[in-house]
């Protein structure tokens, strides 16, 4: 195993330490009364249903698409019907569950998988919903940087008792893509974890990296160039996976288990308990809030609280791309400071986040705070002036408007 400590972080960005971080424990949320499964395959392709209303289905059964673009039931029960999910009017299958455990295994899985050819391993991973495609993959980056508020905890994902399974999952990915480089990027603050990982001598092909947990380090735009200098962040030959995908790979190949659930963190001050929940895919957000949300007025946000919109429809389901559900206290009164620059003080100290706007309304004075915060190296104050005045010309391109990665780092200092 080769270890590299990446000391030089990108300019801009933030290190967050919010109150309400999830504890290092996992609770199984169980099987919901109803599951809503979007008819979108892992590849992103919209697929037609292959079941009808009234049909009995098993967990793991194909309900949309085919083996190359599968959508599978995450629960057993009866197909109640079909619906469309806001805001994109995405087609989905509604299943009334019968609360039974177990799943319908994938064809071709093998506990002693070592003699399976690469193409067969790739087909299993695609059929399970771990990967969207297996073509032309030259580099695989597995990320666990903990840079986003309320990220899944590495102490949970890579607990010491899970290392053997994790390493076996890495071996499966290596065998599925024997020509690809395998890279593991983790939070540099997890020194004990890094030391334990480095003790493994059986994975000479694994490249381990420690990186600063500075937001937005885990975004492809910053992660790929850090690990693979000179490689375009949007290269189709680079596959970026979460750590959970390694365990999903192991389960798919050795047990024939499709991706049926997702580990999500409950972050923010609005939960009765900040924990990691193992949730069946398709579980409506409302079922989670009914059990865990405190009394009060809270803004609910799936995934990144810095860029995603507030949830208004609690019937929306947990999907494979979700890793966190935040409940942030709703404060509608503006907090007044002598200067809005006080917002920049203490971002690294733990404090209670809410939705209140802080500071006075004031015009831009070209102080450069947003420039310092921008991880893309842009001039946000100039871009904002052009866009607000609907001045669309070559200067916008010269100032790099198309290089913005939409991380909202500069929004923290933006005049309100």
LUMVEX-957903 format. One record per residue (C-alpha): residue number from 1; x, y, z. Coordinates in Angstrom, 2 decimals, padded with zeros to 5 digits. Example, Ala and Ser with C-alpha at 12.3 -4.5 7.8 and 13.67 -1.06 7.14 Angstrom:
<sites>
site resi=1&x=012.30&y=-004.50&z=007.80
site resi=2&x=013.67&y=-001.06&z=007.14
</sites>
This chain:
<sites>
site resi=1&x=000.00&y=000.00&z=000.00
site resi=2&x=001.36&y=003.37&z=-001.00
site resi=3&x=000.54&y=006.26&z=001.33
site resi=4&x=000.54&y=009.92&z=000.29
site resi=5&x=-000.23&y=012.86&z=002.55
site resi=6&x=-001.54&y=015.74&z=000.46
site resi=7&x=-000.45&y=018.77&z=002.46
site resi=8&x=-001.27&y=021.51&z=000.00
site resi=9&x=-004.99&y=022.21&z=000.05
site resi=10&x=-006.78&y=024.30&z=-002.55
site resi=11&x=-007.38&y=028.00&z=-001.91
site resi=12&x=-010.70&y=029.02&z=-000.42
site resi=13&x=-013.32&y=026.72&z=001.04
site resi=14&x=-014.11&y=026.07&z=004.71
site resi=15&x=-013.59&y=023.63&z=007.53
site resi=16&x=-016.92&y=023.11&z=009.26
site resi=17&x=-017.58&y=021.87&z=012.78
site resi=18&x=-021.34&y=022.19&z=013.21
site resi=19&x=-023.34&y=021.27&z=016.27
site resi=20&x=-025.66&y=018.34&z=015.77
site resi=21&x=-023.15&y=016.07&z=014.08
site resi=22&x=-024.24&y=012.41&z=013.96
site resi=23&x=-023.03&y=010.13&z=016.72
site resi=24&x=-020.85&y=007.17&z=015.86
site resi=25&x=-023.60&y=004.58&z=015.95
site resi=26&x=-025.97&y=002.95&z=013.48
site resi=27&x=-029.67&y=002.26&z=014.04
site resi=28&x=-031.63&y=000.06&z=011.65
site resi=29&x=-034.79&y=001.99&z=010.78
site resi=30&x=-036.50&y=-001.16&z=009.58
site resi=31&x=-038.96&y=-001.71&z=006.74
site resi=32&x=-041.35&y=001.16&z=005.97
site resi=33&x=-045.09&y=000.67&z=005.52
site resi=34&x=-044.74&y=001.95&z=001.97
site resi=35&x=-041.79&y=002.37&z=-000.38
site resi=36&x=-041.61&y=004.68&z=-003.38
site resi=37&x=-038.99&y=003.55&z=-005.91
site resi=38&x=-038.00&y=006.03&z=-008.66
site resi=39&x=-037.73&y=004.46&z=-012.12
site resi=40&x=-034.23&y=005.81&z=-012.66
site resi=41&x=-031.33&y=003.38&z=-012.97
site resi=42&x=-027.89&y=003.91&z=-011.41
site resi=43&x=-026.67&y=005.06&z=-014.83
site resi=44&x=-029.14&y=007.95&z=-014.63
site resi=45&x=-031.28&y=006.53&z=-017.41
site resi=46&x=-035.07&y=006.66&z=-017.04
site resi=47&x=-036.47&y=003.16&z=-017.47
site resi=48&x=-039.97&y=001.74&z=-017.97
site resi=49&x=-041.64&y=-000.41&z=-015.31
site resi=50&x=-041.76&y=-004.19&z=-015.81
site resi=51&x=-044.46&y=-004.76&z=-013.17
site resi=52&x=-048.13&y=-003.84&z=-013.03
site resi=53&x=-050.34&y=-002.53&z=-010.24
site resi=54&x=-051.42&y=-005.38&z=-007.99
site resi=55&x=-048.33&y=-007.50&z=-008.63
site resi=56&x=-046.60&y=-009.18&z=-005.70
site resi=57&x=-042.87&y=-008.41&z=-005.59
site resi=58&x=-039.90&y=-009.50&z=-003.53
site resi=59&x=-037.07&y=-007.32&z=-002.29
site resi=60&x=-034.38&y=-007.39&z=-004.95
site resi=61&x=-036.80&y=-008.23&z=-007.76
site resi=62&x=-036.47&y=-006.30&z=-011.01
site resi=63&x=-039.34&y=-003.80&z=-011.28
site resi=64&x=-037.95&y=-001.50&z=-013.97
site resi=65&x=-035.49&y=-001.57&z=-016.86
site resi=66&x=-033.31&y=-004.63&z=-017.46
site resi=67&x=-030.12&y=-006.21&z=-016.11
site resi=68&x=-027.99&y=-003.51&z=-017.75
site resi=69&x=-030.10&y=-000.65&z=-016.36
site resi=70&x=-031.95&y=-002.20&z=-013.43
site resi=71&x=-034.36&y=-000.75&z=-010.91
site resi=72&x=-035.15&y=-003.23&z=-008.13
site resi=73&x=-037.69&y=-003.36&z=-005.34
site resi=74&x=-036.10&y=-002.56&z=-001.99
site resi=75&x=-038.95&y=-004.23&z=-000.09
site resi=76&x=-041.35&y=-007.14&z=-000.47
site resi=77&x=-045.05&y=-006.47&z=-000.90
site resi=78&x=-047.68&y=-005.49&z=-003.46
site resi=79&x=-047.39&y=-002.84&z=-006.16
site resi=80&x=-049.97&y=-000.24&z=-005.18
site resi=81&x=-049.53&y=001.81&z=-008.33
site resi=82&x=-047.37&y=004.47&z=-009.92
site resi=83&x=-046.72&y=008.11&z=-009.14
site resi=84&x=-044.62&y=011.07&z=-010.22
site resi=85&x=-042.08&y=012.62&z=-007.89
site resi=86&x=-041.56&y=016.38&z=-007.67
site resi=87&x=-039.84&y=018.51&z=-008.77
site resi=88&x=-038.85&y=016.69&z=-011.99
site resi=89&x=-042.04&y=014.63&z=-012.42
site resi=90&x=-039.96&y=011.47&z=-012.12
site resi=91&x=-041.90&y=008.22&z=-012.56
site resi=92&x=-041.89&y=005.92&z=-009.52
site resi=93&x=-043.36&y=002.62&z=-008.33
site resi=94&x=-045.31&y=002.59&z=-005.06
site resi=95&x=-045.09&y=-000.65&z=-003.05
site resi=96&x=-047.18&y=-001.50&z=000.01
site resi=97&x=-044.80&y=-003.61&z=002.07
site resi=98&x=-045.55&y=-006.88&z=003.85
site resi=99&x=-042.75&y=-006.31&z=006.41
site resi=100&x=-040.90&y=-009.51&z=005.49
site resi=101&x=-037.10&y=-009.60&z=005.51
site resi=102&x=-034.82&y=-011.26&z=002.99
site resi=103&x=-034.27&y=-010.58&z=-000.70
site resi=104&x=-034.27&y=-012.26&z=-004.08
site resi=105&x=-030.58&y=-012.92&z=-004.86
site resi=106&x=-028.84&y=-011.92&z=-008.05
site resi=107&x=-027.99&y=-014.64&z=-010.50
site resi=108&x=-024.34&y=-015.69&z=-010.67
site resi=109&x=-023.14&y=-014.56&z=-007.25
site resi=110&x=-020.45&y=-016.68&z=-005.62
site resi=111&x=-019.12&y=-016.60&z=-002.03
site resi=112&x=-015.75&y=-017.83&z=-003.30
site resi=113&x=-015.60&y=-015.22&z=-006.00
site resi=114&x=-011.91&y=-015.22&z=-006.83
site resi=115&x=-012.23&y=-017.24&z=-010.06
site resi=116&x=-014.97&y=-015.02&z=-011.50
site resi=117&x=-013.78&y=-013.10&z=-014.58
site resi=118&x=-013.71&y=-009.30&z=-014.58
site resi=119&x=-016.68&y=-009.00&z=-016.96
site resi=120&x=-018.80&y=-011.20&z=-014.71
site resi=121&x=-017.87&y=-009.14&z=-011.64
site resi=122&x=-018.74&y=-005.94&z=-013.49
site resi=123&x=-022.08&y=-007.41&z=-014.57
site resi=124&x=-022.90&y=-008.34&z=-010.97
site resi=125&x=-022.04&y=-004.85&z=-009.72
site resi=126&x=-024.19&y=-003.24&z=-012.41
site resi=127&x=-027.07&y=-005.65&z=-011.80
site resi=128&x=-026.91&y=-004.91&z=-008.06
site resi=129&x=-027.07&y=-001.15&z=-008.60
site resi=130&x=-023.57&y=-000.49&z=-007.27
site resi=131&x=-022.32&y=000.82&z=-010.63
site resi=132&x=-024.06&y=002.44&z=-013.56
site resi=133&x=-021.55&y=001.22&z=-016.13
site resi=134&x=-018.31&y=-000.73&z=-016.26
site resi=135&x=-016.88&y=000.61&z=-019.48
site resi=136&x=-013.53&y=002.39&z=-019.87
site resi=137&x=-012.78&y=002.80&z=-016.17
site resi=138&x=-009.09&y=003.61&z=-015.70
site resi=139&x=-009.07&y=005.04&z=-012.17
site resi=140&x=-011.31&y=004.42&z=-009.14
site resi=141&x=-011.35&y=006.92&z=-006.26
site resi=142&x=-013.10&y=005.93&z=-003.03
site resi=143&x=-013.78&y=008.98&z=-000.90
site resi=144&x=-014.23&y=009.46&z=002.83
site resi=145&x=-013.12&y=013.03&z=003.52
site resi=146&x=-015.87&y=014.29&z=005.86
site resi=147&x=-015.72&y=017.82&z=004.49
site resi=148&x=-019.46&y=018.50&z=004.18
site resi=149&x=-021.56&y=019.36&z=007.25
site resi=150&x=-023.24&y=016.22&z=008.64
site resi=151&x=-021.25&y=013.82&z=006.46
site resi=152&x=-021.32&y=010.13&z=007.27
site resi=153&x=-018.72&y=009.46&z=009.96
site resi=154&x=-015.59&y=007.51&z=009.07
site resi=155&x=-015.66&y=006.10&z=012.60
site resi=156&x=-018.88&y=004.33&z=011.56
site resi=157&x=-018.05&y=003.54&z=007.94
site resi=158&x=-014.60&y=002.15&z=008.68
site resi=159&x=-014.95&y=000.86&z=012.22
site resi=160&x=-012.12&y=-001.55&z=012.99
site resi=161&x=-014.38&y=-004.60&z=012.98
site resi=162&x=-015.40&y=-003.77&z=009.39
site resi=163&x=-011.87&y=-003.60&z=007.97
site resi=164&x=-011.76&y=-007.21&z=006.76
site resi=165&x=-014.98&y=-006.73&z=004.79
site resi=166&x=-013.77&y=-003.40&z=003.44
site resi=167&x=-010.50&y=-004.87&z=002.19
site resi=168&x=-012.37&y=-007.77&z=000.56
site resi=169&x=-014.65&y=-005.29&z=-001.18
site resi=170&x=-011.59&y=-003.44&z=-002.46
site resi=171&x=-010.21&y=-006.71&z=-003.83
site resi=172&x=-013.46&y=-007.27&z=-005.71
site resi=173&x=-013.26&y=-003.82&z=-007.29
site resi=174&x=-009.63&y=-004.46&z=-008.19
site resi=175&x=-010.54&y=-007.78&z=-009.82
site resi=176&x=-013.48&y=-006.22&z=-011.66
site resi=177&x=-011.21&y=-003.50&z=-013.06
site resi=178&x=-007.72&y=-005.07&z=-013.06
site resi=179&x=-006.17&y=-002.29&z=-015.16
site resi=180&x=-007.56&y=000.54&z=-013.04
site resi=181&x=-005.74&y=002.35&z=-010.28
site resi=182&x=-007.47&y=002.09&z=-006.90
site resi=183&x=-007.28&y=005.18&z=-004.69
site resi=184&x=-008.65&y=005.67&z=-001.17
site resi=185&x=-008.94&y=009.30&z=000.02
site resi=186&x=-009.66&y=009.89&z=003.72
site resi=187&x=-009.81&y=012.71&z=006.23
site resi=188&x=-006.29&y=013.54&z=007.43
site resi=189&x=-007.63&y=014.13&z=010.96
site resi=190&x=-008.42&y=010.40&z=011.29
site resi=191&x=-004.84&y=009.57&z=012.24
site resi=192&x=-005.64&y=006.33&z=014.09
site resi=193&x=-007.71&y=005.06&z=011.18
site resi=194&x=-004.95&y=005.89&z=008.72
site resi=195&x=-002.41&y=004.09&z=010.89
site resi=196&x=-004.61&y=000.97&z=011.01
site resi=197&x=-005.20&y=001.02&z=007.27
site resi=198&x=-001.48&y=001.30&z=006.60
site resi=199&x=-000.83&y=-001.85&z=008.62
site resi=200&x=-002.39&y=-003.92&z=005.83
site resi=201&x=000.39&y=-005.36&z=003.67
site resi=202&x=-001.82&y=-007.44&z=001.35
site resi=203&x=-002.96&y=-004.61&z=-000.93
site resi=204&x=000.20&y=-003.35&z=-002.70
site resi=205&x=-001.92&y=-001.85&z=-005.49
site resi=206&x=-003.94&y=000.38&z=-003.15
site resi=207&x=-003.04&y=004.07&z=-003.02
site resi=208&x=-004.02&y=005.69&z=000.28
site resi=209&x=-004.25&y=009.47&z=000.57
site resi=210&x=-004.93&y=011.77&z=003.50
site resi=211&x=-006.53&y=015.11&z=002.67
site resi=212&x=-007.76&y=018.11&z=004.58
site resi=213&x=-011.50&y=017.92&z=005.36
site resi=214&x=-011.96&y=021.36&z=003.84
site resi=215&x=-015.18&y=021.87&z=001.92
site resi=216&x=-015.58&y=021.18&z=-001.02
site resi=217&x=-012.62&y=018.75&z=-001.15
site resi=218&x=-014.88&y=015.74&z=-001.82
site resi=219&x=-016.38&y=017.31&z=-004.95
site resi=220&x=-015.05&y=015.85&z=-008.20
site resi=221&x=-013.82&y=019.29&z=-009.23
site resi=222&x=-011.35&y=019.30&z=-006.30
site resi=223&x=-010.89&y=015.61&z=-005.54
site resi=224&x=-009.86&y=014.30&z=-008.96
site resi=225&x=-007.12&y=016.90&z=-009.58
site resi=226&x=-005.78&y=016.35&z=-006.04
site resi=227&x=-005.48&y=012.58&z=-006.48
site resi=228&x=-004.72&y=012.49&z=-010.21
site resi=229&x=-002.90&y=015.71&z=-011.17
site resi=230&x=-003.42&y=016.61&z=-014.79
site resi=231&x=-006.65&y=014.61&z=-015.10
site resi=232&x=-009.84&y=016.45&z=-015.99
site resi=233&x=-012.32&y=016.28&z=-013.11
site resi=234&x=-015.13&y=015.23&z=-015.45
site resi=235&x=-013.17&y=012.45&z=-017.15
site resi=236&x=-015.45&y=009.49&z=-017.85
site resi=237&x=-012.47&y=007.20&z=-017.19
site resi=238&x=-012.45&y=008.19&z=-013.50
site resi=239&x=-015.01&y=006.54&z=-011.23
site resi=240&x=-015.60&y=008.23&z=-007.85
site resi=241&x=-017.36&y=006.07&z=-005.26
site resi=242&x=-018.42&y=006.52&z=-001.63
site resi=243&x=-017.03&y=004.11&z=000.95
site resi=244&x=-020.44&y=002.44&z=001.21
site resi=245&x=-020.07&y=001.25&z=-002.39
site resi=246&x=-017.16&y=-000.98&z=-001.35
site resi=247&x=-019.36&y=-002.85&z=001.12
site resi=248&x=-022.18&y=-002.97&z=-001.44
site resi=249&x=-019.74&y=-004.57&z=-003.90
site resi=250&x=-018.87&y=-007.29&z=-001.40
site resi=251&x=-022.53&y=-008.04&z=-000.65
site resi=252&x=-023.46&y=-008.13&z=-004.34
site resi=253&x=-020.73&y=-010.54&z=-005.39
site resi=254&x=-020.62&y=-012.88&z=-002.37
site resi=255&x=-024.29&y=-012.85&z=-001.29
site resi=256&x=-026.14&y=-011.80&z=-004.42
site resi=257&x=-027.57&y=-008.84&z=-002.51
site resi=258&x=-028.67&y=-005.81&z=-004.54
site resi=259&x=-028.42&y=-002.33&z=-003.07
site resi=260&x=-031.58&y=-002.26&z=-000.95
site resi=261&x=-030.76&y=000.31&z=001.71
site resi=262&x=-028.75&y=003.41&z=002.38
site resi=263&x=-026.89&y=004.70&z=005.40
site resi=264&x=-027.90&y=008.30&z=006.13
site resi=265&x=-026.93&y=010.65&z=008.94
site resi=266&x=-029.41&y=012.73&z=010.92
site resi=267&x=-027.64&y=016.07&z=011.30
site resi=268&x=-028.61&y=019.37&z=012.85
site resi=269&x=-030.30&y=020.43&z=016.06
site resi=270&x=-033.81&y=019.35&z=015.09
site resi=271&x=-033.48&y=015.63&z=015.85
site resi=272&x=-034.24&y=013.85&z=019.09
site resi=273&x=-031.01&y=011.95&z=018.52
site resi=274&x=-028.26&y=012.53&z=015.98
site resi=275&x=-027.52&y=009.07&z=014.65
site resi=276&x=-026.77&y=007.13&z=011.49
site resi=277&x=-029.84&y=005.34&z=010.16
site resi=278&x=-029.85&y=002.32&z=007.88
site resi=279&x=-032.90&y=003.03&z=005.75
site resi=280&x=-034.53&y=001.01&z=002.98
site resi=281&x=-034.45&y=002.79&z=-000.36
site resi=282&x=-037.85&y=004.30&z=-001.08
site resi=283&x=-038.62&y=005.11&z=002.56
site resi=284&x=-040.57&y=008.41&z=002.61
site resi=285&x=-038.81&y=011.18&z=004.51
site resi=286&x=-042.00&y=011.67&z=006.52
site resi=287&x=-041.64&y=008.24&z=008.12
site resi=288&x=-038.23&y=009.26&z=009.47
site resi=289&x=-039.37&y=012.66&z=010.74
site resi=290&x=-042.38&y=011.09&z=012.46
site resi=291&x=-040.04&y=009.03&z=014.64
site resi=292&x=-037.01&y=011.27&z=015.13
site resi=293&x=-037.91&y=014.94&z=014.56
site resi=294&x=-038.33&y=017.19&z=017.61
site resi=295&x=-041.35&y=019.39&z=018.11
site resi=296&x=-040.78&y=022.80&z=016.57
site resi=297&x=-040.11&y=024.60&z=013.31
site resi=298&x=-037.24&y=023.05&z=011.35
site resi=299&x=-035.98&y=023.26&z=007.80
site resi=300&x=-035.34&y=019.80&z=006.35
site resi=301&x=-032.62&y=019.39&z=003.75
site resi=302&x=-031.42&y=016.22&z=002.05
site resi=303&x=-027.65&y=015.98&z=001.56
site resi=304&x=-025.60&y=019.18&z=001.36
site resi=305&x=-027.17&y=021.93&z=003.49
site resi=306&x=-025.11&y=024.57&z=001.66
site resi=307&x=-026.51&y=024.00&z=-001.80
site resi=308&x=-029.73&y=021.97&z=-001.62
site resi=309&x=-033.25&y=023.30&z=-001.26
site resi=310&x=-035.54&y=022.82&z=001.70
site resi=311&x=-037.88&y=019.85&z=001.55
site resi=312&x=-041.53&y=020.77&z=001.33
site resi=313&x=-042.90&y=017.34&z=000.38
site resi=314&x=-042.20&y=014.74&z=003.06
site resi=315&x=-043.52&y=011.95&z=000.84
site resi=316&x=-040.30&y=012.13&z=-001.19
site resi=317&x=-038.29&y=008.91&z=-000.76
site resi=318&x=-034.75&y=008.21&z=000.32
site resi=319&x=-032.77&y=007.23&z=-002.78
site resi=320&x=-029.34&y=005.77&z=-003.47
site resi=321&x=-027.75&y=009.22&z=-003.76
site resi=322&x=-028.75&y=010.38&z=-000.27
site resi=323&x=-026.26&y=010.38&z=002.61
site resi=324&x=-027.74&y=012.82&z=005.12
site resi=325&x=-030.97&y=014.43&z=006.28
site resi=326&x=-030.52&y=017.71&z=008.14
site resi=327&x=-033.06&y=019.39&z=010.41
site resi=328&x=-032.03&y=023.01&z=010.97
site resi=329&x=-033.94&y=025.32&z=013.34
site resi=330&x=-036.00&y=027.80&z=011.35
site resi=331&x=-035.26&y=031.35&z=012.52
site resi=332&x=-037.07&y=033.94&z=010.46
site resi=333&x=-035.78&y=037.03&z=012.26
site resi=334&x=-032.57&y=038.61&z=010.97
site resi=335&x=-029.78&y=038.84&z=013.53
site resi=336&x=-028.23&y=042.29&z=013.46
site resi=337&x=-024.49&y=042.80&z=013.78
site resi=338&x=-022.43&y=045.95&z=013.62
site resi=339&x=-020.88&y=044.49&z=010.48
site resi=340&x=-021.76&y=041.40&z=008.50
site resi=341&x=-018.08&y=040.41&z=008.51
site resi=342&x=-018.62&y=038.93&z=011.99
site resi=343&x=-020.22&y=036.03&z=010.17
site resi=344&x=-016.75&y=034.90&z=009.21
site resi=345&x=-015.55&y=034.61&z=012.80
site resi=346&x=-015.56&y=031.19&z=014.40
site resi=347&x=-016.62&y=029.04&z=011.44
site resi=348&x=-014.30&y=026.33&z=012.75
site resi=349&x=-015.76&y=026.40&z=016.25
site resi=350&x=-018.76&y=024.26&z=017.08
site resi=351&x=-021.93&y=026.30&z=017.22
site resi=352&x=-025.63&y=025.93&z=016.63
site resi=353&x=-026.62&y=026.56&z=013.03
site resi=354&x=-030.03&y=027.88&z=012.06
site resi=355&x=-031.57&y=029.58&z=009.04
site resi=356&x=-031.44&y=033.18&z=010.29
site resi=357&x=-029.85&y=035.79&z=008.04
site resi=358&x=-026.99&y=037.45&z=009.89
site resi=359&x=-025.76&y=041.00&z=009.54
site resi=360&x=-027.03&y=044.17&z=007.95
site resi=361&x=-028.01&y=044.67&z=004.33
site resi=362&x=-025.08&y=046.44&z=002.74
site resi=363&x=-023.60&y=047.01&z=-000.71
site resi=364&x=-020.49&y=045.20&z=-001.89
site resi=365&x=-017.35&y=047.14&z=-000.88
site resi=366&x=-014.90&y=044.89&z=-002.77
site resi=367&x=-013.39&y=043.63&z=000.48
site resi=368&x=-012.24&y=040.39&z=-001.16
site resi=369&x=-013.76&y=038.04&z=001.43
site resi=370&x=-015.73&y=036.18&z=-001.25
site resi=371&x=-012.60&y=036.01&z=-003.41
site resi=372&x=-010.68&y=034.37&z=-000.57
site resi=373&x=-013.53&y=031.92&z=000.05
site resi=374&x=-014.00&y=030.80&z=-003.55
site resi=375&x=-012.34&y=027.39&z=-004.13
site resi=376&x=-012.56&y=027.87&z=-007.90
site resi=377&x=-010.38&y=030.99&z=-007.81
site resi=378&x=-013.05&y=033.29&z=-009.24
site resi=379&x=-013.97&y=036.93&z=-008.62
site resi=380&x=-017.52&y=036.47&z=-007.30
site resi=381&x=-018.11&y=040.16&z=-006.59
site resi=382&x=-017.54&y=041.02&z=-010.25
site resi=383&x=-019.60&y=038.12&z=-011.54
site resi=384&x=-022.47&y=039.09&z=-009.26
site resi=385&x=-022.52&y=042.67&z=-010.52
site resi=386&x=-022.69&y=041.53&z=-014.12
site resi=387&x=-025.39&y=038.93&z=-013.52
site resi=388&x=-027.58&y=041.21&z=-011.37
site resi=389&x=-027.55&y=043.80&z=-014.14
site resi=390&x=-028.20&y=041.23&z=-016.89
site resi=391&x=-024.92&y=042.18&z=-018.55
site resi=392&x=-024.08&y=039.07&z=-020.54
site resi=393&x=-020.88&y=039.57&z=-022.53
site resi=394&x=-017.34&y=038.26&z=-023.03
site resi=395&x=-016.25&y=039.66&z=-019.68
site resi=396&x=-018.35&y=037.04&z=-017.90
site resi=397&x=-016.36&y=034.34&z=-019.66
site resi=398&x=-013.10&y=036.17&z=-018.98
site resi=399&x=-013.95&y=036.26&z=-015.28
site resi=400&x=-014.60&y=032.50&z=-015.34
site resi=401&x=-018.37&y=032.28&z=-014.90
site resi=402&x=-018.37&y=028.77&z=-016.38
site resi=403&x=-015.71&y=027.65&z=-013.88
site resi=404&x=-018.09&y=028.09&z=-010.95
site resi=405&x=-018.76&y=024.72&z=-009.29
site resi=406&x=-021.92&y=025.87&z=-007.42
site resi=407&x=-020.56&y=024.95&z=-003.97
site resi=408&x=-021.95&y=028.14&z=-002.33
site resi=409&x=-018.74&y=028.80&z=-000.39
site resi=410&x=-018.95&y=032.50&z=-001.18
site resi=411&x=-022.62&y=032.65&z=-000.22
site resi=412&x=-021.64&y=032.63&z=003.46
site resi=413&x=-020.22&y=036.14&z=003.07
site resi=414&x=-022.57&y=037.46&z=000.43
site resi=415&x=-024.37&y=040.70&z=001.33
site resi=416&x=-028.02&y=040.06&z=002.18
</sites>
